[in-house]
Amino acid sequence: AEEAARIARIGYREGKFGQLDLLDAERTLAETRAAAIDALLAYHIAQAQLERLTARAPAIQGDRP
């Protein structure tokens, strides 16, 4: 998506592509970036949940290890 947007910008500057082509490439790039951010967020949430579920219970004062 980044490469397509870059090519669309160059092509638009040179008059080879229309404004709608450029906007479509930029929109696709923005949607792709948003999806990547959402996936990264979901990964970190899942990782935190896994760590929380598999963590050892805290020791109670006076307990022996």
Distance bins in CASP14 RR format, pairs under 12 A and 6 or more apart:
PFRMAT RR
TARGET T0000
AUTHOR 0000-0000-0000
RMODE 2
METHOD distances of the structure
MODEL  1
1 7 0 0 0 0 0 1 0 0 0 0 0
1 8 0 0 0 0 0 1 0 0 0 0 0
1 24 0 0 0 0 0 1 0 0 0 0 0
1 25 1 0 0 1 0 0 0 0 0 0 0
1 26 0 0 0 0 1 0 0 0 0 0 0
1 27 0 0 0 0 1 0 0 0 0 0 0
1 28 1 0 1 0 0 0 0 0 0 0 0
1 29 1 0 1 0 0 0 0 0 0 0 0
1 30 0 0 0 0 1 0 0 0 0 0 0
1 31 0 0 0 0 1 0 0 0 0 0 0
1 32 1 0 1 0 0 0 0 0 0 0 0
1 33 1 0 0 1 0 0 0 0 0 0 0
1 34 0 0 0 0 0 1 0 0 0 0 0
1 35 0 0 0 0 1 0 0 0 0 0 0
1 36 0 0 0 0 1 0 0 0 0 0 0
2 8 0 0 0 0 0 1 0 0 0 0 0
2 9 0 0 0 0 0 1 0 0 0 0 0
2 25 0 0 0 0 1 0 0 0 0 0 0
2 26 0 0 0 0 0 1 0 0 0 0 0
2 28 0 0 0 0 1 0 0 0 0 0 0
2 29 1 0 0 1 0 0 0 0 0 0 0
2 30 0 0 0 0 0 1 0 0 0 0 0
2 32 0 0 0 0 1 0 0 0 0 0 0
2 33 0 0 0 0 1 0 0 0 0 0 0
2 36 0 0 0 0 0 1 0 0 0 0 0
3 9 0 0 0 0 0 1 0 0 0 0 0
3 10 0 0 0 0 0 1 0 0 0 0 0
3 25 0 0 0 0 1 0 0 0 0 0 0
3 28 0 0 0 0 0 1 0 0 0 0 0
3 29 0 0 0 0 1 0 0 0 0 0 0
3 32 0 0 0 0 0 1 0 0 0 0 0
4 10 0 0 0 0 0 1 0 0 0 0 0
4 11 0 0 0 0 0 1 0 0 0 0 0
4 17 0 0 0 0 0 1 0 0 0 0 0
4 21 0 0 0 0 1 0 0 0 0 0 0
4 22 0 0 0 0 0 1 0 0 0 0 0
4 24 0 0 0 0 1 0 0 0 0 0 0
4 25 1 0 1 0 0 0 0 0 0 0 0
4 26 0 0 0 0 1 0 0 0 0 0 0
4 27 0 0 0 0 0 1 0 0 0 0 0
4 28 1 0 0 1 0 0 0 0 0 0 0
4 29 1 0 0 1 0 0 0 0 0 0 0
4 32 0 0 0 0 1 0 0 0 0 0 0
5 11 0 0 0 0 0 1 0 0 0 0 0
5 12 0 0 0 0 0 1 0 0 0 0 0
5 17 0 0 0 0 0 1 0 0 0 0 0
5 21 0 0 0 0 0 1 0 0 0 0 0
5 22 0 0 0 0 1 0 0 0 0 0 0
5 23 0 0 0 0 0 1 0 0 0 0 0
5 24 0 0 0 0 1 0 0 0 0 0 0
5 25 1 0 1 0 0 0 0 0 0 0 0
5 26 1 0 1 0 0 0 0 0 0 0 0
5 27 0 0 0 0 1 0 0 0 0 0 0
5 28 1 0 0 1 0 0 0 0 0 0 0
5 29 1 0 1 0 0 0 0 0 0 0 0
5 30 0 0 0 0 1 0 0 0 0 0 0
5 31 0 0 0 0 0 1 0 0 0 0 0
5 32 0 0 0 0 1 0 0 0 0 0 0
5 33 0 0 0 0 0 1 0 0 0 0 0
6 12 0 0 0 0 0 1 0 0 0 0 0
6 13 0 0 0 0 0 1 0 0 0 0 0
6 17 0 0 0 0 0 1 0 0 0 0 0
6 22 0 0 0 0 0 1 0 0 0 0 0
6 25 0 0 0 0 1 0 0 0 0 0 0
6 26 0 0 0 0 0 1 0 0 0 0 0
6 29 0 0 0 0 1 0 0 0 0 0 0
7 13 0 0 0 0 0 1 0 0 0 0 0
7 14 0 0 0 0 0 1 0 0 0 0 0
7 16 0 0 0 0 1 0 0 0 0 0 0
7 17 0 0 0 0 1 0 0 0 0 0 0
7 21 0 0 0 0 1 0 0 0 0 0 0
7 22 0 0 0 0 1 0 0 0 0 0 0
7 25 1 0 0 1 0 0 0 0 0 0 0
7 26 0 0 0 0 0 1 0 0 0 0 0
7 29 0 0 0 0 0 1 0 0 0 0 0
8 14 0 0 0 0 0 1 0 0 0 0 0
8 15 0 0 0 0 0 1 0 0 0 0 0
8 16 0 0 0 0 1 0 0 0 0 0 0
8 17 1 0 1 0 0 0 0 0 0 0 0
8 18 0 0 0 0 1 0 0 0 0 0 0
8 19 0 0 0 0 0 1 0 0 0 0 0
8 20 0 0 0 0 0 1 0 0 0 0 0
8 21 1 0 1 0 0 0 0 0 0 0 0
8 22 1 0 1 0 0 0 0 0 0 0 0
8 23 0 0 0 0 1 0 0 0 0 0 0
8 24 1 0 0 1 0 0 0 0 0 0 0
8 25 1 1 0 0 0 0 0 0 0 0 0
8 26 1 0 0 1 0 0 0 0 0 0 0
8 27 0 0 0 0 0 1 0 0 0 0 0
8 28 0 0 0 0 1 0 0 0 0 0 0
8 29 0 0 0 0 1 0 0 0 0 0 0
9 15 0 0 0 0 0 1 0 0 0 0 0
9 16 0 0 0 0 0 1 0 0 0 0 0
9 17 0 0 0 0 1 0 0 0 0 0 0
9 18 0 0 0 0 0 1 0 0 0 0 0
9 19 0 0 0 0 0 1 0 0 0 0 0
9 21 0 0 0 0 0 1 0 0 0 0 0
9 22 1 0 0 1 0 0 0 0 0 0 0
9 23 0 0 0 0 0 1 0 0 0 0 0
9 25 1 0 0 1 0 0 0 0 0 0 0
9 26 0 0 0 0 1 0 0 0 0 0 0
9 29 0 0 0 0 0 1 0 0 0 0 0
10 16 0 0 0 0 1 0 0 0 0 0 0
10 17 0 0 0 0 1 0 0 0 0 0 0
10 21 0 0 0 0 0 1 0 0 0 0 0
10 22 0 0 0 0 1 0 0 0 0 0 0
10 25 0 0 0 0 0 1 0 0 0 0 0
11 17 1 0 1 0 0 0 0 0 0 0 0
11 18 0 0 0 0 1 0 0 0 0 0 0
11 19 0 0 0 0 0 1 0 0 0 0 0
11 21 0 0 0 0 1 0 0 0 0 0 0
11 22 1 0 0 1 0 0 0 0 0 0 0
11 25 0 0 0 0 1 0 0 0 0 0 0
12 18 1 0 0 1 0 0 0 0 0 0 0
12 19 1 0 0 1 0 0 0 0 0 0 0
12 20 0 0 0 0 1 0 0 0 0 0 0
12 21 1 0 0 1 0 0 0 0 0 0 0
12 22 1 0 1 0 0 0 0 0 0 0 0
12 23 0 0 0 0 1 0 0 0 0 0 0
12 24 0 0 0 0 0 1 0 0 0 0 0
12 25 0 0 0 0 1 0 0 0 0 0 0
12 26 0 0 0 0 1 0 0 0 0 0 0
13 19 0 0 0 0 0 1 0 0 0 0 0
13 22 0 0 0 0 1 0 0 0 0 0 0
14 22 0 0 0 0 0 1 0 0 0 0 0
15 21 0 0 0 0 0 1 0 0 0 0 0
15 22 0 0 0 0 0 1 0 0 0 0 0
16 22 0 0 0 0 0 1 0 0 0 0 0
17 23 0 0 0 0 0 1 0 0 0 0 0
17 24 0 0 0 0 1 0 0 0 0 0 0
17 25 0 0 0 0 1 0 0 0 0 0 0
17 26 0 0 0 0 0 1 0 0 0 0 0
18 24 0 0 0 0 1 0 0 0 0 0 0
18 25 0 0 0 0 0 1 0 0 0 0 0
19 25 0 0 0 0 0 1 0 0 0 0 0
19 26 0 0 0 0 0 1 0 0 0 0 0
20 26 0 0 0 0 0 1 0 0 0 0 0
20 27 0 0 0 0 0 1 0 0 0 0 0
21 27 0 0 0 0 0 1 0 0 0 0 0
21 28 0 0 0 0 0 1 0 0 0 0 0
22 28 0 0 0 0 0 1 0 0 0 0 0
22 29 0 0 0 0 0 1 0 0 0 0 0
23 29 0 0 0 0 0 1 0 0 0 0 0
23 30 0 0 0 0 0 1 0 0 0 0 0
24 30 0 0 0 0 0 1 0 0 0 0 0
24 31 0 0 0 0 0 1 0 0 0 0 0
25 31 0 0 0 0 0 1 0 0 0 0 0
25 32 0 0 0 0 0 1 0 0 0 0 0
26 32 0 0 0 0 0 1 0 0 0 0 0
26 33 0 0 0 0 0 1 0 0 0 0 0
27 33 0 0 0 0 0 1 0 0 0 0 0
27 34 0 0 0 0 0 1 0 0 0 0 0
28 34 0 0 0 0 0 1 0 0 0 0 0
28 35 0 0 0 0 0 1 0 0 0 0 0
29 35 0 0 0 0 0 1 0 0 0 0 0
29 36 0 0 0 0 0 1 0 0 0 0 0
30 36 0 0 0 0 0 1 0 0 0 0 0
30 37 0 0 0 0 0 1 0 0 0 0 0
31 37 0 0 0 0 0 1 0 0 0 0 0
31 38 0 0 0 0 0 1 0 0 0 0 0
32 38 0 0 0 0 0 1 0 0 0 0 0
32 39 0 0 0 0 0 1 0 0 0 0 0
33 39 0 0 0 0 0 1 0 0 0 0 0
33 40 0 0 0 0 0 1 0 0 0 0 0
34 40 0 0 0 0 0 1 0 0 0 0 0
34 41 0 0 0 0 0 1 0 0 0 0 0
35 41 0 0 0 0 0 1 0 0 0 0 0
35 42 0 0 0 0 0 1 0 0 0 0 0
36 42 0 0 0 0 0 1 0 0 0 0 0
36 43 0 0 0 0 0 1 0 0 0 0 0
37 43 0 0 0 0 0 1 0 0 0 0 0
37 44 0 0 0 0 0 1 0 0 0 0 0
38 44 0 0 0 0 0 1 0 0 0 0 0
38 45 0 0 0 0 0 1 0 0 0 0 0
39 45 0 0 0 0 0 1 0 0 0 0 0
39 46 0 0 0 0 0 1 0 0 0 0 0
40 46 0 0 0 0 0 1 0 0 0 0 0
40 47 0 0 0 0 0 1 0 0 0 0 0
41 47 0 0 0 0 0 1 0 0 0 0 0
41 48 0 0 0 0 0 1 0 0 0 0 0
42 48 0 0 0 0 0 1 0 0 0 0 0
42 49 0 0 0 0 0 1 0 0 0 0 0
43 49 0 0 0 0 0 1 0 0 0 0 0
43 50 0 0 0 0 0 1 0 0 0 0 0
44 50 0 0 0 0 0 1 0 0 0 0 0
44 51 0 0 0 0 0 1 0 0 0 0 0
45 51 0 0 0 0 0 1 0 0 0 0 0
45 52 0 0 0 0 0 1 0 0 0 0 0
46 52 0 0 0 0 0 1 0 0 0 0 0
46 53 0 0 0 0 0 1 0 0 0 0 0
47 53 0 0 0 0 0 1 0 0 0 0 0
47 54 0 0 0 0 0 1 0 0 0 0 0
48 54 0 0 0 0 0 1 0 0 0 0 0
48 55 0 0 0 0 0 1 0 0 0 0 0
49 55 0 0 0 0 0 1 0 0 0 0 0
56 65 0 0 0 0 0 1 0 0 0 0 0
57 63 0 0 0 0 0 1 0 0 0 0 0
59 65 1 0 0 1 0 0 0 0 0 0 0
END
